[in-house]
Amino acid sequence: AHVNHGVQKIERLDGNIMLIDLRVFPPHELGGDVIGAMMTVAAQGDALIIDLRNNGGGMDTVDTIIGQLVPEGSPLSGSFDRPTGKSTSHVSPAPGKGRRFGDTKPLYILTGKRTFSAAEALAYDLQALKRATIVGEVTGGGANPFEYRRVHPHFALSLPEQKSVNPITGTNWQDVGVKPDVAVPADQALEAALSLAGEALGKASRGDQNK
């Protein structure tokens, strides 16, 4: 709670562009309601920017967010378990009740070198689905889930026993990071995304006028 379950800021900018600065994905049982409320506020926007430049990862509330942004059942990164040889697929969940940003309005994800793990999964999967434009720098490159294995009464080993696999790309972002669609220094990513969002909304407005 002392970090507001990762929600550093949510702001409505000029042009009805919503900006979320998210620093961590909390466990659903601890902060799922906060993340859900965040997405309810974001739903009112005509465009959405999610800033993950300082997000090091976290837990299952990634699904809470992605379920508000893509159609239910969209293919997401699953996993391959090395010890058992078993593959597990993963798809986007049904969205929660209430307002929803939806799967058509402009969406931008800001990334930097500190973007890692679950934050990379969100960016990578949305990019693979061609749902979001990734703006910023290549991310940290941590894709493979791990397990703690005790090797001594006082020590445990963090062992990457699984491999993330995206069904669209057939691979993941381990060691290579998520490569942005628009590569700019991290400290310029927000400005670049705002420019892209303004252009997209301008085109949409002109299209409506022509109709």
C-alpha positions as CSV (number, residue, x, y, z in Angstrom):
1,A,0.0,0.0,0.0
2,H,2.9,2.4,0.7
3,V,3.6,2.5,-3.1
4,N,-0.1,2.6,-4.0
5,H,0.2,-0.9,-5.4
6,G,2.4,0.4,-8.3
7,V,0.1,3.2,-9.5
8,Q,2.5,6.1,-9.4
9,K,0.2,8.4,-11.4
10,I,-2.8,8.5,-13.7
11,E,-3.5,11.7,-15.5
12,R,-5.8,13.1,-18.1
13,L,-3.8,15.1,-20.6
14,D,-4.8,17.6,-23.4
15,G,-6.7,15.9,-26.2
16,N,-8.3,13.4,-23.7
17,I,-5.1,11.3,-23.7
18,M,-4.8,9.2,-20.5
19,L,-1.4,8.6,-19.0
20,I,-0.7,5.8,-16.5
21,D,2.7,5.7,-14.7
22,L,2.8,2.1,-13.4
23,R,5.9,1.0,-11.3
24,V,4.9,-2.6,-10.4
25,F,2.2,-5.2,-11.0
26,P,0.8,-6.2,-7.6
27,P,-0.6,-9.6,-6.7
28,H,-4.3,-9.7,-7.5
29,E,-5.3,-10.4,-4.0
30,L,-3.5,-7.3,-2.7
31,G,-3.9,-4.7,-5.3
32,G,-6.3,-6.0,-8.0
33,D,-9.0,-3.6,-7.1
34,V,-6.6,-0.7,-7.4
35,I,-5.4,-1.8,-10.9
36,G,-9.0,-2.3,-11.9
37,A,-9.9,1.2,-10.7
38,M,-7.0,2.5,-12.7
39,M,-8.2,0.9,-15.9
40,T,-11.8,2.2,-15.3
41,V,-10.5,5.8,-15.2
42,A,-8.3,5.1,-18.3
43,A,-11.4,3.9,-20.2
44,Q,-12.6,7.4,-20.6
45,G,-9.6,8.4,-22.7
46,D,-9.5,8.6,-26.5
47,A,-5.9,7.4,-26.4
48,L,-3.8,5.7,-23.7
49,I,-0.2,5.8,-22.8
50,I,1.1,3.3,-20.2
51,D,4.5,4.3,-18.9
52,L,6.6,1.2,-17.9
53,R,10.0,2.8,-18.0
54,N,10.5,2.2,-14.3
55,N,8.5,-1.0,-13.9
56,G,10.5,-4.0,-12.9
57,G,7.7,-6.6,-13.1
58,G,5.4,-8.2,-10.6
59,M,2.4,-10.5,-10.5
60,D,-0.8,-11.6,-12.2
61,T,-2.5,-8.1,-12.5
62,V,-0.9,-8.0,-15.9
63,D,-3.9,-10.0,-17.0
64,T,-6.2,-7.4,-15.4
65,I,-4.7,-4.8,-17.7
66,I,-4.4,-6.7,-20.9
67,G,-8.0,-8.0,-20.6
68,Q,-9.2,-4.4,-20.9
69,L,-7.1,-3.8,-24.1
70,V,-7.6,-6.8,-26.4
71,P,-10.4,-9.2,-27.3
72,E,-11.1,-12.0,-24.9
73,G,-9.1,-15.1,-25.9
74,S,-6.3,-13.3,-27.6
75,P,-3.1,-15.4,-27.6
76,L,-0.5,-14.4,-25.1
77,S,2.9,-15.7,-24.0
78,G,2.6,-19.2,-22.4
79,S,5.4,-21.3,-20.9
80,F,7.4,-24.4,-21.4
81,D,8.4,-26.3,-18.2
82,R,11.8,-27.9,-18.6
83,P,11.6,-30.5,-15.8
84,T,8.3,-31.9,-17.1
85,G,8.5,-31.0,-20.8
86,K,5.0,-29.6,-20.5
87,S,3.8,-26.6,-22.5
88,T,1.1,-24.3,-21.1
89,S,-0.8,-21.9,-23.3
90,H,-2.2,-18.6,-22.1
91,V,-4.9,-16.3,-23.5
92,S,-6.3,-12.9,-22.5
93,P,-9.1,-13.2,-19.9
94,A,-12.6,-11.8,-20.1
95,P,-12.6,-8.2,-19.1
96,G,-14.0,-7.2,-15.8
97,K,-17.4,-5.6,-15.4
98,G,-17.8,-1.9,-16.1
99,R,-16.1,0.6,-18.4
100,R,-13.4,-0.7,-20.8
101,F,-10.8,1.2,-22.8
102,G,-11.3,-1.4,-25.6
103,D,-9.3,-2.9,-28.4
104,T,-9.4,-0.2,-31.0
105,K,-8.3,3.2,-29.5
106,P,-4.7,4.3,-29.9
107,L,-2.4,2.6,-27.3
108,Y,1.3,3.4,-26.5
109,I,3.7,1.6,-24.1
110,L,6.8,3.5,-22.9
111,T,9.8,1.4,-22.2
112,G,13.4,1.8,-21.0
113,K,16.3,-0.3,-19.8
114,R,14.7,-0.7,-16.4
115,T,11.5,-2.2,-17.9
116,F,11.7,-5.9,-16.9
117,S,10.0,-9.2,-16.5
118,A,6.1,-8.9,-16.3
119,A,6.4,-5.3,-17.7
120,E,8.2,-6.7,-20.7
121,A,5.6,-9.4,-21.1
122,L,2.8,-6.8,-21.4
123,A,4.8,-4.8,-23.9
124,Y,5.9,-7.9,-25.9
125,D,2.4,-9.5,-26.1
126,L,0.7,-6.2,-27.1
127,Q,3.3,-5.6,-29.7
128,A,3.0,-9.2,-31.1
129,L,-0.8,-8.7,-31.3
130,K,-0.2,-5.4,-33.1
131,R,-2.4,-3.7,-30.5
132,A,0.2,-1.2,-29.1
133,T,3.0,1.0,-30.3
134,I,6.1,0.5,-28.2
135,V,8.0,3.8,-27.7
136,G,11.4,4.2,-26.0
137,E,14.4,1.9,-25.5
138,V,15.1,-1.8,-25.6
139,T,14.0,-3.4,-22.3
140,G,16.1,-5.4,-19.8
141,G,15.5,-8.9,-21.3
142,G,14.1,-11.1,-18.5
143,A,11.5,-13.6,-19.9
144,N,12.0,-16.9,-18.2
145,P,10.1,-17.8,-15.0
146,F,12.1,-19.2,-12.1
147,E,11.7,-21.4,-9.1
148,Y,13.5,-21.2,-5.7
149,R,15.3,-24.5,-5.0
150,R,16.8,-25.1,-1.6
151,V,20.4,-26.2,-1.8
152,H,21.4,-25.7,1.9
153,P,19.5,-25.0,5.1
154,H,20.5,-21.3,4.7
155,F,20.6,-20.9,0.9
156,A,18.2,-21.3,-2.0
157,L,18.9,-21.2,-5.8
158,S,16.8,-19.0,-8.1
159,L,16.6,-21.4,-11.0
160,P,15.0,-20.5,-14.4
161,E,13.1,-23.8,-15.0
162,Q,10.6,-22.4,-17.5
163,K,10.7,-20.7,-20.8
164,S,8.2,-18.1,-22.0
165,V,6.9,-18.7,-25.5
166,N,4.8,-16.4,-27.5
167,P,2.6,-18.3,-29.9
168,I,2.7,-15.5,-32.5
169,T,6.5,-15.0,-32.6
170,G,7.5,-18.5,-31.4
171,T,10.1,-17.0,-29.1
172,N,10.4,-14.5,-26.3
173,W,12.4,-11.5,-25.1
174,Q,15.0,-13.3,-22.9
175,D,18.4,-11.5,-23.1
176,V,17.4,-9.5,-26.2
177,G,14.6,-7.3,-24.6
178,V,11.5,-5.9,-26.2
179,K,12.5,-3.8,-29.2
180,P,10.5,-0.6,-29.5
181,D,8.6,0.3,-32.7
182,V,9.7,3.9,-32.2
183,A,13.2,4.0,-30.8
184,V,14.0,7.1,-28.8
185,P,15.9,7.7,-25.5
186,A,13.8,6.8,-22.6
187,D,13.6,10.4,-21.3
188,Q,12.1,11.4,-24.7
189,A,9.6,8.6,-24.9
190,L,6.6,10.4,-23.4
191,E,7.0,13.4,-25.7
192,A,7.3,11.0,-28.7
193,A,4.2,9.1,-27.7
194,L,2.1,12.2,-27.1
195,S,3.0,13.3,-30.6
196,L,2.0,10.0,-32.1
197,A,-1.3,10.0,-30.1
198,G,-2.1,13.5,-31.3
199,E,-1.5,12.5,-34.9
200,A,-3.7,9.4,-34.5
201,L,-6.5,11.3,-32.9
202,G,-6.3,14.0,-35.6
203,K,-6.6,11.4,-38.3
204,A,-9.6,9.8,-36.6
205,S,-11.3,13.1,-36.2
206,R,-10.8,14.0,-39.9
207,G,-12.1,10.6,-40.8
208,D,-15.3,11.1,-38.8
209,Q,-15.8,14.5,-40.4
210,N,-15.5,13.0,-43.9
211,K,-18.1,10.4,-43.0
